[in-house]
């Protein structure tokens, strides 16, 4: 990867002759902003579990997190819809891009999480939104699969972002379908996510072991932590009687990706803060939810769940604070 020409990297990151600084701010609005509501919805889900399992503090913490998540999700979705209307060529260029295309999967993923956590709309409306989000994710996933199958994916475009449409979307879709009482369809979606994970894991890890990612993509390495944790959370949602030992196995499967990410801390921790660092938020929130489920099902000490949840909350809170500072400095968009 490091031997590739710098111009090739610039092309894979921004496209040919399309430097983002020369475009209107709406045209530069990245789908990656949806990583913010994805992480916040995940944290809200963890606090909701804590409340259901008897932690009284959660009754006061959950509502502000879930409604702020919903507000941010709605604002970003409306802005991206405006971008589709006014700058469709830019949206289409992102869709065809080997790196930005997979990141567009955060749009349907955040919508699926909204279906799970925002329960006010009628069941039929939530079902229709869920189907639309799954369909959009399927289109993005097909594009990624076609690029991979044809051998056209550039070597330095193999990043953890590939997990989003092929693994994250189906796994979160399984949870959304289960929340709508379509557990059978949810299990099919869950299986598709496991298949995508199996297809990508060796390829992505091989690229991570070969050297550092391009600097602009290093913050997205947090996505590497997500598959085992989100898969465990999805399984816990689909099968309420799943024993704690199975969830513990899922936590154990996350240790190798964690080692890979932490071994590269000298590369990604020195990169200036950007929205890309929200890639760590959903895995942290999913980890907290899985630990809480294991505590509840396996009789583990309750303090373990509280410590993990508070740690995830502090980490995501710091991400939110840094993001607000970027917004205040007008540096939020690339």
Secondary structure, DSSP 8 states (H G I E B T S, - for coil): -TTS-HHHHHHHHH-TT--GGGS-TTTT--GGGGHHHHHHHHHHHHHHHHHHTT-TTHHHHHHHHHHHHHHHHHHHHHHHHHHHHH-HHHHHHHHHSTTHHHHTHHHHHHHHHHHHH---S-HHHHHHHHHHHHHHHHHHHHHHHHHHHTT-S-GGG-SGGGHIIIIIHHHHHHHHHHHTT-HHHHHHHHHHHHHHHHHHHHHHHHHHHTS---GGGGGGGGGGGHHHHHHHHHHHHH-TT--HHHHHHHHHHHHHHHHHHHHTHHHHTTS---GGGGHHHHHHHHHHHHHHHHHHHHT--HHHHHHHHHHHHHHHHHHHHHHHHHHHTT-S--
